[in-house]
Amino acid sequence: MNSTTQFRTFLAAIAADDDERTERCALELTPADEPALVELLSSPNDNERWWAIRALAACGSASAAVPVAKCLDDPVPAVRAAAALALAHLHRRHPTDVASLLDRLAARLSDEEGLVRQVAADALAMCGDDAVPSLARILFEQTHEGARTRAAAALRKMATRKAGGVLYALLNDPNPLVRIYAYEGLEEMGLLETILVTLK
């Protein structure tokens, strides 16, 4: 494992359960620390896994995306949520490499834990148009209504033309919450009036 002073300080802060100090240390790590952080993802210590993901969100390269995505299946909900958010941050820097992993992220919309479901929806919204195909698959191919509702909410939050195209197809969806998000999303984008005028 990495023996740099910064990384040792990071581990010591985790061990001391000092979140403020650990956050500062995480932001001081560099891509040179990535191999050690990826190794830390396999730690039996839940806190170490969580902080490794947090640090990779800040400094990880494209190659960190797959190891972080594997943490979406972690037994600890907080770690799964951290992985979801980290993928969104990695997507900002490495969109092409993360785009292929967004189906795995969208699968967390049906997670057993509400925290994970919500963070996954927020993370997908942060990924913008790259996440639209994954969200559409949830909406049109899945039957888990909680996942479908959160997918529609993510599209509304995204507020792009591509998202609007999917929302338009949901205006008559049998799920009332999905319909509400579709109407509200299109209205907020100024597209609902256009649709209504076109239908006249």
Secondary structure, DSSP 8 states (H G I E B T S, - for coil): ----HHHHHHHHHHHTT-HHHHHHHHHH--GGGHHHHHHHTT-S-HHHHHHHHHHHHHH--GGGHHHHHHGGG-SSHHHHHHHHHHHHHHHHH-HHHHHTTHHHHHGGGG-SSHHHHHHHHHHHHHTGGGGHHHHHHHHHH---HHHHHHHHHHHHHH--HHHHHHHHTTTT-SSHHHHHHHHHHHHHTT-HHHHHHHH-
